[in-house]
Structure formats: structure tokens, C-alpha cells
Amino acid sequence: MPSENTGRDPGEQLFEEFLAETHAAAPTELPELVNRCATALGIDRIVVYLVDIQQRHLVPLTEGMPSLDVDSTLGGQTYRSLDLRMEESDGRGLTAWLPLIDGAERLGVLGVSAPAIDAVRLRRCRMIAAVLAMAITSKRSYSDSLVRRSRTERMELPAEMLRAFLPPRTIGNADALSTAVLEPAYEVGGDAYDHSLTRTSLHVDIFDSMGHDLAAGLTTAVALAGCRAARRDGGDLLELVDTVDQALARWLPDQYCTGIVTQLDLAGGLFRWCNCGHPSPLLIRGRRVLHGELDRAPQPPMGLRVRFCETLRTIHEMQLEPGDRVLLYTDGVVESRLSDRTEFGLERFTDSIIRATAAGELAPEALRRLIHSILDASDNRLRDDATLLLVEWRPPGA
């Protein structure tokens, strides 16, 4: 990382060089590049940690270093809260833990170790974190090395196929946020989610195909692609569902898919949805689950209406209040079994939601804790795919 005397601030020049080199670097070169930058800043070491798929561990990109537990370490606390944390480092200085975020997506943390960390060094480390987050997001789409870092087990083929289609776990802006989790992470067969932001709307969808095999994964992949194709062509919710109905009836006539497609108006909070044979969404308001608020008459699963039903789909509407959360889920959540083989059930599920939201945590963290409570209660043995998708409307100034 050479430096020339150009009359500019050395820190500004260093950052420009780091930005250029990060853009051109291969994913495997990122740890070395970051530490060259650290040396130039008078910092002993910067370690990049990425969170694993199940959000239980922070895995270092530097070879030979141990992973961090998300729930019990200071680095994990930074990941959970997105707040800066500081601690003494082996009596020789300090370690600062900074969140690694791309937009609303939590990627991991940076561990910055130095004899002293002043405001200038901290500001430059935040800039490094911002550049790294964008680089990691763009490079992991074609980097097996980064993907492997986020895995602790072998991934089954249906899960590999579906995860190739999934968007980031969390997206959002100043008005709204959508965040999702999907289990079993390495064996998922037919569940999936989708979310997308436009200037005026947040689109959120959830899918659950019949079966738990490659055919189920193909069905869900068609449903995802159909919704995206219609949405990107300017279609409304009815056109999205009709596109999927027609595609499944033509190409996979023996398969069907339950699901919910939704649209949230960012300015006014009008929530619109079409439920195709899926469990009803849950409305969370004031840290309480309002049972039945989003229950509506059932409609056929996607792929069946064309063959068995002549009636048109129905779009439902609900005016949200600022701070409202809408939780979509697949039936694998409530049908999971506890260690004594009793069913987890809707009542226990809603109790878990209340506990997860009562702590006032960020929506992605509340969802992470919720899915872990379900997994822990069932000894990590789910009978079916379990997907949770949480939408939060939070207009500025409300």
C-alpha cells in the first residue's frame, strides 16, 4: 500500500488506496489487505469475522484463529446489538469490536487490536468496515471460500439449490425492515422467502412447497422466479400469484406450493396480502400478538387454482400502526416436536414471540433468538422446514 506526498491528508490517501485495492482483491486476499492497512494506521491487528448460516458463531477469515460464540462473547454482543464494544487485550492494549453491516444485513464483526484506540483510529476503522461489508457482499456471490467460512456442516443438494435463490437475510430503509431465518439450515427442502424494496413499497413473500426433496425445491424455485418476474414487470399481487399458478400448472402439474405474497406501502403503512393456503400471518403490536387480526378465508395453494377452482384470488388489506410487526411463518415452526415428543404448537410459538419482542431488541436479533428457542426446544431435530419472516413498519418521526 504505497504512499506518495501529494499534499493530501495521509488518512484520506490511505483510505483511497484501501478502497481501490479492496475492489480489485480476490476474496482470499482480504485478511492480508486489511492488516496491511492496519499497520499503516498504527494498529496491531484487524480480524474479520463472518457469522455462520445459523448465526451461532463468528468465524474468522484469518486461518488458525478460533471462532467466537455469538451469545457469550463481547464480539457476539456487538453482532447482536450493532453497538461498539471495547475490552482490554491481554494486558497489552485494547480490542474494539465493530459491527460489519451491509445496509440492514448483519455480516459479522471486526476485531481491532491496538495499544490505544483514539477517535481518529476508530473513525478510520469504521470506514474500513463499511468498505469491507460491500466487498464481502459482492465477492461472496462468486467465492466458494467465503461461503465455506459461513458453514459448519455439509449442505444437502435441495438446500444448496434454494439458498442460491435467496436474498439477504435482512433488508430495510428508514421506513421499514424485513428479516428472515430458515431452518434446518443445511437440509431445507421446500421453504423459501423473498423480500425487495422499491422507492414506495416493501414486497415480502414466503413459500412452502409440498414434500421435502428436490422436487419440492424445484417447485419453490419456480414460485420465487414467477413472483420476481411478475413483480419486476410491474405486476400487482394478483398478477404475481397468477404467474405462479400458471407456471406450476404447466411445468410441475403434480406439485403445489402454499405461500403468502405481500406489499407494504412505506409512506402510509397499508399492508396488502394474498394468502394461498398458508398459515395466517401474526400481527405484533405493542409487544403483544393480536390473535386473529390477519386471519382470512383460506384460498387454494399456488398451482391448484388453475385446475380445481374458478374463483379469483382475493387481496386483503390492513392499516398498520407505526412500530407494528407482521410475522409470517411456515407450518414446520408450530409442528416441530419438543424433546418429550409433544408438538411445539401455536400457543407456545406466540409465547416465544412475546418473549423475543419484549426485550426491545432489533428485529433481526429478536428473530434469531426466536428460531434458536424453537431449535433448542426440539433438540435441533425439526420434522419439517421452519421459516420465519418478520416485517416491521417504522416511519421516521412516528
SEKOLSE-501456 format. One line per field, with one value per residue (C-alpha): x, y, z; residue in three letters; residue number from 1. Coordinates in pm, 1 decimal. Layout:
REM SEKOLSE-501456
px X:...
py Y:...
pz Z:...
type ALA:...
seq NUM:...
REM end
This chain:
REM SEKOLSE-501456
px 0.0:240.6:202.6:302.5:345.4:56.3:-27.0:-345.4:-432.0:-242.8:-550.0:-762.7:-498.1:-465.4:-839.0:-849.6:-574.9:-752.8:-1077.8:-907.6:-721.2:-1029.3:-1224.6:-958.5:-865.7:-966.8:-1178.0:-888.2:-668.9:-896.4:-737.2:-386.5:-509.1:-688.6:-382.1:-156.3:-398.4:-396.8:-17.1:-30.7:-279.9:-63.9:-297.7:-163.0:-427.3:-772.7:-954.3:-1262.9:-1528.8:-1827.7:-2137.7:-2226.9:-2556.9:-2730.2:-2598.9:-2441.4:-2071.6:-1849.5:-1590.0:-1257.7:-1135.7:-779.8:-666.8:-587.2:-789.0:-1079.3:-1442.8:-1644.7:-1975.2:-2244.7:-2431.2:-2144.8:-1864.8:-1813.5:-1774.8:-2104.0:-2262.5:-2156.4:-2314.1:-2637.3:-2674.8:-2472.0:-2303.4:-1931.9:-1772.5:-1425.2:-1216.0:-858.8:-648.0:-417.3:-298.7:-115.5:-377.8:-737.8:-963.7:-1255.0:-1543.1:-1719.1:-2025.0:-1984.9:-2307.0:-2415.8:-2731.3:-2950.7:-2777.3:-2556.0:-2249.9:-2024.1:-1779.8:-1430.3:-1189.4:-945.9:-646.6:-407.0:-207.0:-452.5:-762.1:-842.5:-1132.7:-936.5:-835.3:-1187.1:-1338.1:-1098.5:-1177.3:-1546.3:-1465.3:-1271.7:-1570.9:-1804.9:-1583.3:-1529.4:-1902.9:-1971.7:-1675.9:-1778.6:-2138.1:-2032.1:-1749.6:-1925.3:-2168.8:-1882.0:-1645.1:-1665.7:-1403.3:-1629.8:-1931.2:-1740.0:-1646.7:-2014.3:-2083.5:-2022.0:-2183.6:-2226.4:-2521.2:-2771.6:-2849.2:-3207.0:-3083.1:-2791.8:-3031.1:-3278.6:-3014.2:-2877.3:-3209.8:-3246.5:-3192.4:-3001.3:-3149.6:-3231.2:-3319.1:-3459.4:-3450.4:-3563.1:-3931.1:-3940.0:-3739.3:-3778.9:-3573.2:-3586.7:-3443.9:-3468.3:-3408.8:-3284.5:-3011.4:-2834.9:-3130.8:-3412.7:-3625.7:-3924.3:-3930.6:-3808.7:-3861.7:-3817.7:-3815.7:-3747.1:-3758.0:-3875.2:-3898.3:-4253.6:-4306.5:-4164.4:-4251.9:-4229.7:-4314.5:-4296.4:-4329.8:-4370.0:-4383.6:-4527.4:-4262.3:-3907.1:-3697.7:-3551.6:-3897.0:-4015.7:-3711.9:-3782.0:-4141.9:-4033.8:-3771.3:-4042.7:-4264.6:-3979.8:-3891.9:-4255.7:-4315.1:-3998.0:-4065.7:-4417.3:-4310.3:-4019.9:-4256.3:-4477.4:-4742.1:-4968.3:-5015.9:-5284.7:-5057.5:-4774.5:-4986.0:-5142.0:-4796.4:-4702.0:-5037.2:-4992.8:-4625.7:-4678.9:-4987.6:-4790.1:-4445.0:-4495.4:-4859.2:-4812.6:-4670.1:-4817.2:-4693.5:-4855.7:-4745.4:-4822.3:-4729.2:-4742.2:-4686.4:-4633.9:-4681.4:-4382.2:-4537.9:-4883.7:-4839.2:-5111.7:-5033.1:-5179.5:-5151.8:-5278.2:-5276.1:-5258.2:-5330.9:-5072.1:-5085.6:-5221.5:-4968.9:-4946.8:-4973.6:-4748.5:-4842.1:-4709.1:-4516.5:-4840.7:-4959.1:-5305.7:-5455.1:-5680.9:-5624.4:-5487.2:-5698.8:-5896.8:-6088.9:-5847.0:-5759.4:-5611.4:-5233.6:-5039.9:-5062.7:-5406.8:-5642.9:-5596.7:-5702.5:-5961.2:-6103.2:-6258.5:-6286.7:-6040.8:-5782.3:-5859.8:-5628.8:-5667.7:-5571.2:-5478.3:-5373.7:-5062.7:-4965.8:-4608.5:-4393.5:-4618.1:-4454.7:-4606.9:-4470.0:-4504.7:-4412.1:-4435.4:-4613.8:-4284.4:-4245.3:-4555.2:-4536.8:-4186.0:-4156.9:-4016.5:-3774.9:-4072.6:-4228.4:-4514.1:-4585.2:-4437.6:-4777.6:-4914.6:-4961.5:-4601.0:-4491.5:-4677.5:-4539.0:-4191.6:-4270.9:-4378.7:-4059.6:-3843.3:-4000.0:-4047.7:-3674.2:-3689.1:-3417.9:-3360.7:-3597.1:-3321.6:-3195.2:-3545.6:-3594.8:-3256.2:-3342.9:-3687.5:-3566.7:-3296.4:-3554.1:-3755.3:-3447.2:-3328.5:-3671.8:-3675.1:-3313.0:-3229.1:-3443.4:-3716.7:-3979.0:-4018.5:-3868.1:-3925.5:-3913.7:-3980.3:-4014.7:-4066.5:-4179.0:-4152.9:-4304.6:-4119.3:-4177.5:-3941.9:-4079.7:-4354.3
py 0.0:274.2:637.1:949.0:1304.5:1474.0:1734.8:1549.9:1421.1:1089.3:921.3:1022.2:896.7:568.7:513.1:581.9:325.2:72.0:126.5:69.1:-242.0:-391.5:-352.2:-545.6:-802.6:-1166.9:-1276.6:-1477.2:-1165.1:-959.3:-1054.1:-964.1:-640.8:-537.0:-598.1:-401.3:-114.9:-172.4:-146.4:182.6:311.6:208.5:-76.0:-415.8:-625.3:-622.2:-956.3:-1000.1:-1234.7:-1354.5:-1500.8:-1858.7:-1950.9:-2029.7:-1714.1:-1903.8:-1843.3:-1566.0:-1730.5:-1550.4:-1507.8:-1538.9:-1901.3:-2063.6:-1833.0:-1960.0:-1879.0:-1667.0:-1766.3:-1512.6:-1549.1:-1537.0:-1313.5:-939.2:-971.0:-1158.1:-880.0:-633.1:-854.9:-883.0:-512.9:-343.0:-134.6:-70.7:-271.7:-227.6:-458.6:-494.2:-713.6:-945.7:-652.6:-505.2:-269.6:-261.3:-452.7:-270.8:-470.2:-302.8:-434.0:-538.8:-434.1:-401.9:-190.3:-365.7:-704.1:-815.4:-984.8:-1018.1:-803.4:-655.3:-712.7:-418.4:-456.1:-170.6:-24.1:267.4:342.8:710.6:874.3:911.9:544.0:439.8:654.0:506.3:154.1:226.9:334.1:10.5:-186.4:-7.3:-86.2:-446.6:-506.8:-402.4:-604.4:-920.0:-893.7:-858.7:-1114.5:-1396.8:-1436.9:-1596.6:-1702.2:-2054.1:-1963.2:-1703.7:-1934.4:-2219.1:-1989.0:-1947.6:-2323.2:-2575.4:-2875.4:-3028.8:-2879.9:-3108.4:-3055.1:-2918.4:-2669.6:-2566.9:-2501.6:-2296.9:-2090.3:-1984.9:-1805.0:-1641.0:-1267.9:-1137.9:-1228.0:-865.0:-565.2:-227.3:150.3:434.4:332.3:-45.4:-360.3:-725.2:-1003.5:-1383.1:-1710.6:-2056.5:-2394.4:-2665.3:-2458.5:-2743.8:-2967.6:-2733.3:-2883.0:-2666.5:-2346.0:-2009.7:-1637.9:-1326.4:-955.1:-648.5:-270.4:-11.2:362.9:332.0:-30.6:-326.9:-661.2:-972.1:-1331.8:-1671.3:-2016.9:-2377.5:-2648.0:-2996.2:-3250.1:-3226.8:-3325.1:-3189.7:-3172.6:-2951.9:-2730.4:-2700.3:-2604.2:-2331.6:-2208.8:-2170.9:-1985.0:-1749.1:-1685.1:-1636.1:-1376.4:-1191.4:-1191.3:-1052.4:-801.0:-669.6:-635.1:-405.3:-664.3:-631.4:-902.0:-1083.9:-1098.3:-1236.2:-1522.5:-1587.5:-1614.0:-1882.4:-2062.6:-2080.8:-2182.0:-2465.9:-2593.8:-2605.8:-2724.3:-2905.0:-3021.2:-3273.8:-3014.5:-2726.3:-2457.2:-2267.9:-1913.5:-1551.3:-1258.2:-913.5:-545.2:-270.9:94.0:264.8:607.6:517.6:171.5:-3.7:-376.9:-585.0:-962.3:-1270.5:-1595.6:-1912.5:-2199.6:-2083.9:-2027.1:-1677.4:-1403.9:-1274.9:-906.3:-788.6:-450.8:-300.3:-623.2:-822.8:-1074.7:-970.9:-1311.7:-1340.6:-986.7:-1116.7:-1434.2:-1452.0:-1717.6:-1974.0:-1978.1:-2266.2:-2323.6:-2199.0:-2440.3:-2575.5:-2287.5:-2327.5:-2692.6:-2704.4:-2359.3:-2097.6:-1821.9:-1534.8:-1474.0:-1217.1:-941.1:-840.2:-510.0:-395.7:-47.4:-84.7:144.8:275.8:12.3:-278.1:-606.1:-874.0:-1227.3:-1481.2:-1842.2:-2191.9:-2479.1:-2650.1:-2392.8:-2490.9:-2860.4:-2907.4:-3154.8:-3096.1:-3341.2:-3520.1:-3556.9:-3313.7:-3057.3:-2708.6:-2565.1:-2220.1:-2115.8:-2190.4:-2023.0:-1699.2:-1704.9:-1725.4:-1428.7:-1220.6:-1304.3:-1232.3:-890.6:-785.7:-735.5:-447.7:-597.4:-522.8:-718.2:-939.8:-1026.1:-1099.6:-1338.7:-1505.0:-1570.1:-1695.1:-1957.3:-2069.6:-2116.8:-2338.4:-2539.1:-2577.5:-2692.6:-2962.1:-3076.2:-2937.8:-3204.7:-3040.0:-3257.8:-3006.9:-2686.6:-2388.0:-2036.1:-1709.0:-1373.1:-1055.6:-723.6:-402.6:-67.0:217.5:550.5:830.6:1065.8:829.2
pz 0.0:-124.1:-28.6:-222.9:-94.7:-274.2:-10.3:86.3:432.2:478.3:624.4:326.5:83.5:276.0:259.5:-114.8:-170.5:51.2:-139.8:-475.5:-360.6:-194.7:-517.0:-710.0:-443.0:-453.4:-155.1:-10.4:-11.6:214.0:552.4:431.6:274.8:593.2:806.6:573.3:619.3:996.7:1008.7:819.9:1077.1:1375.3:1467.4:1572.4:1402.9:1245.6:1226.1:1008.6:1149.0:944.0:1105.8:1016.1:846.9:1176.1:1346.4:1635.2:1561.9:1429.5:1205.7:1137.3:780.8:917.1:920.5:1253.2:1476.1:1690.0:1623.5:1865.2:2018.0:1927.4:2257.5:2509.0:2378.1:2351.3:1975.2:1970.7:2173.5:1906.2:1640.6:1838.9:1921.5:1642.7:1915.3:1959.2:2242.6:2396.6:2614.6:2736.1:2510.5:2707.5:2919.1:2619.3:2484.0:2372.7:2137.4:1979.9:1833.5:1541.9:1355.4:993.4:818.6:457.3:456.4:713.2:680.1:971.1:820.1:1125.4:1322.9:1311.2:1599.5:1613.3:1849.7:1928.4:2220.1:2217.2:2011.8:1975.5:1792.7:1467.6:1453.0:1542.7:1266.1:1010.4:1127.5:1077.0:721.8:668.6:799.1:556.8:256.9:367.1:407.6:49.8:-78.2:107.8:-13.1:-374.9:-368.1:-183.3:-474.7:-666.4:-386.8:-250.2:9.9:173.4:152.3:316.7:604.7:687.6:702.3:976.5:804.8:461.5:274.8:103.5:-265.5:-227.8:31.6:-191.5:-478.5:-274.3:-97.5:-435.1:-491.7:-151.1:-96.0:209.1:547.4:621.4:405.6:500.3:491.5:717.4:680.9:707.2:760.0:663.1:818.2:784.0:914.8:759.7:926.1:910.6:752.8:573.2:487.8:387.7:110.4:16.9:223.6:99.4:142.9:-67.8:1.0:-209.1:-169.2:-419.7:-370.2:-236.2:-129.2:56.3:-105.1:113.6:19.9:190.5:30.0:144.0:-123.8:-84.9:16.0:140.1:-158.3:-479.9:-642.3:-356.4:-403.4:-776.0:-702.5:-464.6:-710.5:-977.0:-728.7:-639.0:-1002.8:-1100.7:-830.9:-913.9:-1289.0:-1245.8:-980.1:-1189.1:-1483.2:-1275.1:-1184.5:-882.3:-618.9:-817.6:-1120.8:-907.8:-779.8:-1120.2:-1277.7:-1024.5:-1064.9:-1440.3:-1426.8:-1177.9:-1361.0:-1685.6:-1580.9:-1249.9:-1257.2:-975.8:-736.3:-540.1:-307.1:-21.1:34.6:109.4:-114.4:44.6:-22.8:235.3:141.6:300.3:341.7:469.6:623.6:423.4:430.4:146.1:113.0:-65.5:132.6:-76.5:161.8:414.5:794.5:863.8:945.4:1301.3:1389.9:1674.6:1821.7:2141.9:2215.1:2205.7:1949.5:1828.0:1760.0:1457.3:1324.0:992.9:967.6:643.7:448.7:303.0:-67.3:-271.9:-273.0:-573.0:-862.9:-771.8:-855.6:-1232.3:-1217.6:-941.5:-872.3:-1099.1:-838.6:-844.9:-574.7:-304.2:-184.5:180.1:342.4:693.1:805.5:1020.5:1305.0:1342.1:1510.7:1407.1:1316.2:1093.4:1132.7:852.4:920.0:774.3:947.8:1030.1:1309.1:1507.4:1410.3:1548.4:1835.6:2182.0:2342.6:2502.1:2150.8:2220.5:1949.7:1986.1:1891.8:1813.3:2177.4:2270.7:1946.1:2025.2:2380.3:2228.3:2004.7:2302.6:2493.8:2188.8:2128.3:2491.7:2535.4:2287.0:2065.1:1699.7:1475.5:1324.4:1672.6:1803.1:1511.5:1566.1:1930.0:1836.5:1587.5:1831.1:2106.0:1869.5:1769.9:2128.0:2243.9:1974.4:2027.7:1681.1:1514.5:1309.5:1139.9:856.4:723.8:952.1:811.0:991.9:816.9:1019.3:869.1:1070.3:974.8:1145.8:965.1:1071.6:1332.1:1439.6
type MET:PRO:SER:GLU:ASN:THR:GLY:ARG:ASP:PRO:GLY:GLU:GLN:LEU:PHE:GLU:GLU:PHE:LEU:ALA:GLU:THR:HIS:ALA:ALA:ALA:PRO:THR:GLU:LEU:PRO:GLU:LEU:VAL:ASN:ARG:CYS:ALA:THR:ALA:LEU:GLY:ILE:ASP:ARG:ILE:VAL:VAL:TYR:LEU:VAL:ASP:ILE:GLN:GLN:ARG:HIS:LEU:VAL:PRO:LEU:THR:GLU:GLY:MET:PRO:SER:LEU:ASP:VAL:ASP:SER:THR:LEU:GLY:GLY:GLN:THR:TYR:ARG:SER:LEU:ASP:LEU:ARG:MET:GLU:GLU:SER:ASP:GLY:ARG:GLY:LEU:THR:ALA:TRP:LEU:PRO:LEU:ILE:ASP:GLY:ALA:GLU:ARG:LEU:GLY:VAL:LEU:GLY:VAL:SER:ALA:PRO:ALA:ILE:ASP:ALA:VAL:ARG:LEU:ARG:ARG:CYS:ARG:MET:ILE:ALA:ALA:VAL:LEU:ALA:MET:ALA:ILE:THR:SER:LYS:ARG:SER:TYR:SER:ASP:SER:LEU:VAL:ARG:ARG:SER:ARG:THR:GLU:ARG:MET:GLU:LEU:PRO:ALA:GLU:MET:LEU:ARG:ALA:PHE:LEU:PRO:PRO:ARG:THR:ILE:GLY:ASN:ALA:ASP:ALA:LEU:SER:THR:ALA:VAL:LEU:GLU:PRO:ALA:TYR:GLU:VAL:GLY:GLY:ASP:ALA:TYR:ASP:HIS:SER:LEU:THR:ARG:THR:SER:LEU:HIS:VAL:ASP:ILE:PHE:ASP:SER:MET:GLY:HIS:ASP:LEU:ALA:ALA:GLY:LEU:THR:THR:ALA:VAL:ALA:LEU:ALA:GLY:CYS:ARG:ALA:ALA:ARG:ARG:ASP:GLY:GLY:ASP:LEU:LEU:GLU:LEU:VAL:ASP:THR:VAL:ASP:GLN:ALA:LEU:ALA:ARG:TRP:LEU:PRO:ASP:GLN:TYR:CYS:THR:GLY:ILE:VAL:THR:GLN:LEU:ASP:LEU:ALA:GLY:GLY:LEU:PHE:ARG:TRP:CYS:ASN:CYS:GLY:HIS:PRO:SER:PRO:LEU:LEU:ILE:ARG:GLY:ARG:ARG:VAL:LEU:HIS:GLY:GLU:LEU:ASP:ARG:ALA:PRO:GLN:PRO:PRO:MET:GLY:LEU:ARG:VAL:ARG:PHE:CYS:GLU:THR:LEU:ARG:THR:ILE:HIS:GLU:MET:GLN:LEU:GLU:PRO:GLY:ASP:ARG:VAL:LEU:LEU:TYR:THR:ASP:GLY:VAL:VAL:GLU:SER:ARG:LEU:SER:ASP:ARG:THR:GLU:PHE:GLY:LEU:GLU:ARG:PHE:THR:ASP:SER:ILE:ILE:ARG:ALA:THR:ALA:ALA:GLY:GLU:LEU:ALA:PRO:GLU:ALA:LEU:ARG:ARG:LEU:ILE:HIS:SER:ILE:LEU:ASP:ALA:SER:ASP:ASN:ARG:LEU:ARG:ASP:ASP:ALA:THR:LEU:LEU:LEU:VAL:GLU:TRP:ARG:PRO:PRO:GLY:ALA
seq 1:2:3:4:5:6:7:8:9:10:11:12:13:14:15:16:17:18:19:20:21:22:23:24:25:26:27:28:29:30:31:32:33:34:35:36:37:38:39:40:41:42:43:44:45:46:47:48:49:50:51:52:53:54:55:56:57:58:59:60:61:62:63:64:65:66:67:68:69:70:71:72:73:74:75:76:77:78:79:80:81:82:83:84:85:86:87:88:89:90:91:92:93:94:95:96:97:98:99:100:101:102:103:104:105:106:107:108:109:110:111:112:113:114:115:116:117:118:119:120:121:122:123:124:125:126:127:128:129:130:131:132:133:134:135:136:137:138:139:140:141:142:143:144:145:146:147:148:149:150:151:152:153:154:155:156:157:158:159:160:161:162:163:164:165:166:167:168:169:170:171:172:173:174:175:176:177:178:179:180:181:182:183:184:185:186:187:188:189:190:191:192:193:194:195:196:197:198:199:200:201:202:203:204:205:206:207:208:209:210:211:212:213:214:215:216:217:218:219:220:221:222:223:224:225:226:227:228:229:230:231:232:233:234:235:236:237:238:239:240:241:242:243:244:245:246:247:248:249:250:251:252:253:254:255:256:257:258:259:260:261:262:263:264:265:266:267:268:269:270:271:272:273:274:275:276:277:278:279:280:281:282:283:284:285:286:287:288:289:290:291:292:293:294:295:296:297:298:299:300:301:302:303:304:305:306:307:308:309:310:311:312:313:314:315:316:317:318:319:320:321:322:323:324:325:326:327:328:329:330:331:332:333:334:335:336:337:338:339:340:341:342:343:344:345:346:347:348:349:350:351:352:353:354:355:356:357:358:359:360:361:362:363:364:365:366:367:368:369:370:371:372:373:374:375:376:377:378:379:380:381:382:383:384:385:386:387:388:389:390:391:392:393:394:395:396:397:398
REM end
